[in-house]
Amino acid sequence: MKASAESSAAVDLLIHNAMVLTVNDRDEIFCPGAVALRGDRIVWVGPEESWSSRVEPRERLDVRGGLVMPGLINAHTHAAMTCFRGLADDLPLSVWLDKHIFPAEKKIDAGLVYWGTLLACAEMILGGTATFCDMYLFEGEVAKAAHQVGMRALVGEVLYDFPSPNYGPPEQGLAYTRDLIRTWAGDPLISVAIEPHAVYTCSPELLRACNEIAVQHEVPMIIHLSESEDEVRQVRERYGSTPVGHLEKLDLLGPHLIADHCVVLSEKDKGLIAERGVRVAHNPESNMKLANGVAPVPDLLALGVPVGLGTDGCASNNNLDIFAEMDTVAKLHKVNRLDPTVMDARTVVRMATRGSARVLGLESQVGSLEPGKKADLICLDLNRPHLTPLYNVYSHLVYTASAADVTLSVINGRVVMRDREILTLDVERVMAEVRGIAKTIRP
């Protein structure tokens, strides 16, 4: 069955002679197939032999049998932490944060965040990521950088009880977030969330204030939640409940909440997350590297919880590679459950595309190749030894393909990378700027 919205219509760009993985409700694959774009939208997807009777392209791009699929979505990261890549490794989460990351962050400024985010955008575009969800400081600079490069982003200033090098006291952080929401309202690429850091760094009063803004402006609220045993212990000692239970007591669990990590969950916690419609961003490599444990993602999926895939920041991962994350998430849960059927390849690919889009509240816009959705797509070169032969495209994407196989990235209808060259950014200059910044962090 063809997916079509218009017939014999003029389009700006036709990408054809491809294997087209739609990730739509019917899991359609057109091989060979084509995708037609007009402006920032997909207007037609279908078999190669049909496009000439459906659309009249102004430009045609023959990808020579490459795999065209939705752009990947990084559901949780801290983009500017590219500047801290490798700064503090092989440490427990509490030591990593308190002794290294928080002290380093006292030195940051808007310039570090801007250039660090540009570097992150370069890495993500080259790796097939079209959308990312960010939590960090000076998020106005993150929004500016992503918009400049042409990436789609959900951004939010991190909020906590202690002063920030950006906005100062917490109440000014709330005002900063309101300004972000107003500044980027209606932007085609940038949307804003309110983002308290975690239950153990935010008072109940601050969490309630954040929730009020989320409800008032109809934006998501994003928080690190139940990331480690140490966090759960701290919260139990302070509030007499798990982090999830604490948010339930505060009446803050709901469909507007995006919970990052969710590693240490009781059965009651899992049930509450499912019942309240909370969305979860899974970050397996960061959780592994910090030895926080294995999130019960198969259980959450079985309960109907929306789960997306994220990398976390480069200080705890140390890359922004969603292909590597897909390979990890599939294998991690298999060995953890001693069940090779857990987290099959198709499930994982959908998690990195439609799943993450659903978690971020963007499923109506991105995550699959369908008429009417935003034109966010990538192409992989399949004519490579490690991708030959091809029996199952989902299997190849999860267990074989790498970020280096991505040859084309289109975001919001704009070609931002072609033949491994980013067209919207001077990558050499960005790397030079970040190298200079690194000398100020560790002289």
N, C-alpha and C positions, 0 to 999 in steps of 0.2 A: 504494500500500500504506500502510495506517495504522500508526503506531507507537503501541502501547498496552500498558499494564501491568496496569490494573485496569478493571473495568466497573461502571457505575452506582454510583460511589463518591463519598462526600462529599469535597469539596476546599475549601481555604481561598480560593483565588483563581483565577478563570478570566480569562485575557487573550484576547480574541477579536476577530473582524472584522479580522483582520490578514493580511498576507503573512508567513508564518512560514518563515524560512530556518533549517533545522535544522543544517546543516554536519555531518550524520551520514554514515555510510559510503556511503549511497545518494544523498547530496546532495539529499534530499527538500526540496521547497518546497511548502507548502500555501497556496493563494491562492483564496479566503479560508481561513484556518485559525485554530486556537486552541491555547493551551497551558494546562494545568491544573497548579496547584501545591498541594501539601499540606506544611505545615511548611517545611522547607528543601529540599524535593525537587520535581522535576518528576515527575508521575505519569501524564500523558497528553499526547500531541501528535498533532494530526490535523486533518482538514478541518472547516470551520465547521459543515457540516450534520450532523456526527456527534457533537458534544460532548454534546448533550442526552440521548443514549442511553448515554453513557459516564460522565458525572460530574454531580454535584449541587453546584454552587458556592455557597459562603456569600456570596461577593462576585464580581461580574462587572465587568470593565473593558473597555469598548469602545474600541479604539484607532483606529477609523474608517479602516481601510485602511492604517494605519502598518506599517512593517517591523519585525517582531520577530525578533531574532537573538541568538546568544550574546553575553554581555558580552565586551568586548575585554580582552586580557591584555597588559600591559606587561612584557616579559620581562627588562628591565634598566633600572633608574633609581637615582637618589640623591635621594629625595623631598625631603629638607630643603634641598637646594640651590636650592629656589625662593627662598630668602633671598639667594642670590648671582646671581639672574637678571640678566644684563647687566653684571655686575661687571667682567668681563675678556673682551673679545671680540677677534676678528681676530688671534689669536696662535697660534704653534705649540704643540703639546701640551706639550712639555717646559717652555717658558716659561710657558705658562698654568698648569701645575701648580706648578712650583717657585717662580715669582715672585709668583703671585697666589692660587691656590686653597689650597695648603698653608699659606701665611702667614695667610690669612683664617680657615682652619679652626682655627688656634691660639686664636682668640677664641671659638669656639663653646662652648655649654654645652647642658645638657639642655633648657632652655626654648626655645632657638633651634630645636633639632631637633623638638621637639614642635609648636610653632606652624608651622614650615616644612613639616612633614609634613601637618598639617591643611590648609594651603593647597594642597599638592600633591593631597591627596585630593579637595578641592573641585574643582580643575581636572580631575582625572581622571574623577570621577563625571559632571561636566557634559559631558565628552567621550566618554562611553560605556565607559570602562575600569572593569572590575569587580575585576580582580586585578592586583597589581603585585609585582615582585621587587625588593627594595631592598638596597643595600650602602651603609652609611654609619656614622657614629659615633653613640653613644648610641642604639643600635638598640632598646633597651627602650622608649624614647620613641616610636620609629616604630611598634612593635607596639601600644603603648597607644593612639596616635592612630588608627591604622587600625581597630583593634577598636572604638573609641568611635564612629567614623563608620559602621562596618559594611562596610568593604572587606575583601576577601580579600588576604592578603599573605604572601609568603615573604621573611623578613628575615634579615640576618646582619651582625654587627659587622665592619667592615673591620679587617684585621690587617696589620701591617707591622713592619719591624725597629726602627723608631724609636718613641719614646714617643707615646702617644695622649693627647689632652686629656680623654678619658673614663676609661680604665683604667690609664694609665701604661705600664709596660714590657710587652713582648710576652707574657710568660708570664701576666700578669694578664688579657690579652686572651683567651687560651685559656680561662681560668677564667670570664670574663664570658660567653663563648659557651656554655659548659656550663650556666651558670645560666639563660641564655635558653632553651636546649633544655628544661631541667627546668620552667621557669616556664610555658611555653606548650604543653607536651605535652598533646595531646588537645583543644586549642582548635579550635572549628569554623571559625575564620577565619584564624588565625595559625599559620604553621609556620616553622621556623628552619633556616638553612643555616650552614655555616662558610665564611667568606669572606676568604681572604688576598687582598691587593690585587692583586699582580702578581708575576711572576718577578723583575723588577728591583728590587722593594722588599721582597722576602721571601727570606730565606736558605733554602738547602735544608733546614736543620734545622727552620725554622718551617713550611715547606711540608709536611714529613713529619709534624710534630705535628698540623697541621690535618687531614691525611688520616686520621690515626689516629682523631681525634674523629669525622670523617664516617663512617668505617667502623664504629666502635663504636656510634654512635647511629643509624646508618642514615639519615643526612641528606645532602643534596647538598653538594658543595664547589664554590664559585663563585669565579672568578678572571678579571681582565682578562688577555687573552692575545693577543699579536701584534697590538697595536693600531696600531703605527706602524713605519716603517722605522728610526727612531731606537731604539725598543725592541729590535728584532731585532739591530741593530748592537751595542748595549750588552750584550745577553745573549751574543752570539757572542764578544765580546771577553772577557767574564768567565768563560763556561762552555764555550766552544768548540762551541756548537750553537744552533739556533734555540730560541725559547721553547717550542715544541711538543716539539722534540727533547730539551730539557732536562727537561721533565716526564716524557717517556718514559724517560729515563735514571734518573729518580728513582722510576719505576714508579707514577706518579700519574695517568696517563691511564686513564680507565675510564668506564662508564656513569653513575657518580655525579658526574662532573665536568661543570659548566656553564661554558663558555668564552665570555666576553663579547668581542665585536668580531671577532677572527680576520680581520683585514684583510690582513696580509702573511703569506701562507702559500706555502711551496714545494709542489711536487707530492708530495714525501714527507710533508710536514706534513698535507696533505689526506688522504692515505692512512691515516696514523696516526690522525687524528681519526675517520675512518670505521671503521677496524678495531677501535678501542678503545671505540666506542660513545659517544664524547663528544658532548654536546649544545651547541648554539651559539645565542647571543643576538645578533642582527644589529641594529646601530644606525646606519642609513645617514645620517641628518641630522647626527648628531654627528660621524661620520667625515668627512663632507663639510666641515663647518664648520671642523674642525681640520686639514683638508687631509691626512688620514692615508691616503686612498686608497679604493678600492672593494673590499669583501670579495668573495671568489669564491663567493658564495652559490649561483648556478646549478650550479657544480661540486659543492659540498657536497650540495645536494639530489639531484643525479644519483647521488651515491655513497651515498644513503640516510641522510645525517646529519640528525637532527632540528634544525630551525632555527626559532627564534621571532623576534618583532619587538619591539624596545625603543626607548625614546626617549633613553636616557642621562639625565643630570641637566640641570636648567634652566640651569646655568652653561655648558653646552657645546652647547645645542640651539637655542633657549631655551624650549621648551615641552614639555608632556607629552601631546601630541596624537597619538594613534595613527592617526586618519584621515589627518592630514598625512603621517605616516610611511608609511602604505600607498601613498599617491600617489607619494611620493618613491621608495620602494623599487622600484616597478614601472618608473618612468621612468628611474631611475638605471642599472639594469642593461640596459635596452634600448639606451640610448645608449652605455653602456660596451662592449657586445658588438656594437653596430650591427646589432641583430636585434630587430625589433618584437614577435616572438613570445615573447621571454624574459620570465619572471616575469609570466605572464598574470594577469588579475584574480582568477580563482578561486583560483589558487595563493596569491596575496597575502592574500586574505581568510582562507583556511585558516591561513596563517602567523600572522595576528594573533589567531586563536582556538584551534583545535585544535593548531596547530604550537607556539605558545607554551605551551599547557597541557602538551604532551608534553615540552617542554624543561624545564619546572619540576617535572615528575613529578606533574602534577595531571590528566592526561588522563582518568583514571577518574572524576573528579569534575566537571570543567568543560570548556568549549571547544566543546560542541555541545548542542543541545536534544534530549534523549532521556530517556525514562522511567528513573528511578533516579538520574540525575545531579543535582547541586546546582542549585538554582533561581537561576542567575545569567543574567540576560537584560536586553536593552535594547530600546527602541523608537525608531524614527526616523520623523518626520513626512515622508511622501512627497508631500504636497500642497503643493509649493513650486515656484516657477517653474524653479529650477535643477535640479530633479529630474523635470521633465516634458519629453517623455514618458519612459516607462520600458520599454526593450526587454530589458535584461540587468541583473539586480540586482547581480551581482558587479561589473560595469563601473561602475555608479553608485556603489557603496560605495568603490571605489578611486579613481576619477577625478573624481567629482562631489560626493559627500556631504561634509559637514563636521561637526565636533564640535557646532556650533550646531544641527544637525538632530536631535540626541538629545533626546527629550522624557520618557523614562521609564527608570529604572534600578532593577532588582530584584537584590539580592545576598543569597544564602543564604535566599531566600524573603521577604526584607524589602524593602519599597518604600523606597528611600533617596532617590530623586529623582522628582518628578512635575511635569509642566508647567514644567520648567526650574527648579524650586525644590528645593533640597536639604533634606530633612526631618530630617536627623540632625546638622545643624551650623549654627551661627550664622556664616555666611560673612562678614558685615560686621565682626564682632568679630575674626575671624581675620585679615582683611586689615589691620585697624588695628594688631593686635599685630605683624605682620610689617613694616609700615611703621616702627614704633618700633624694631624690631630692626635694620632697615637703617641707621638713624641711628648705631647703635653700630659697625657694620661700616665705614661710610664717613661720618664726621661731617660 
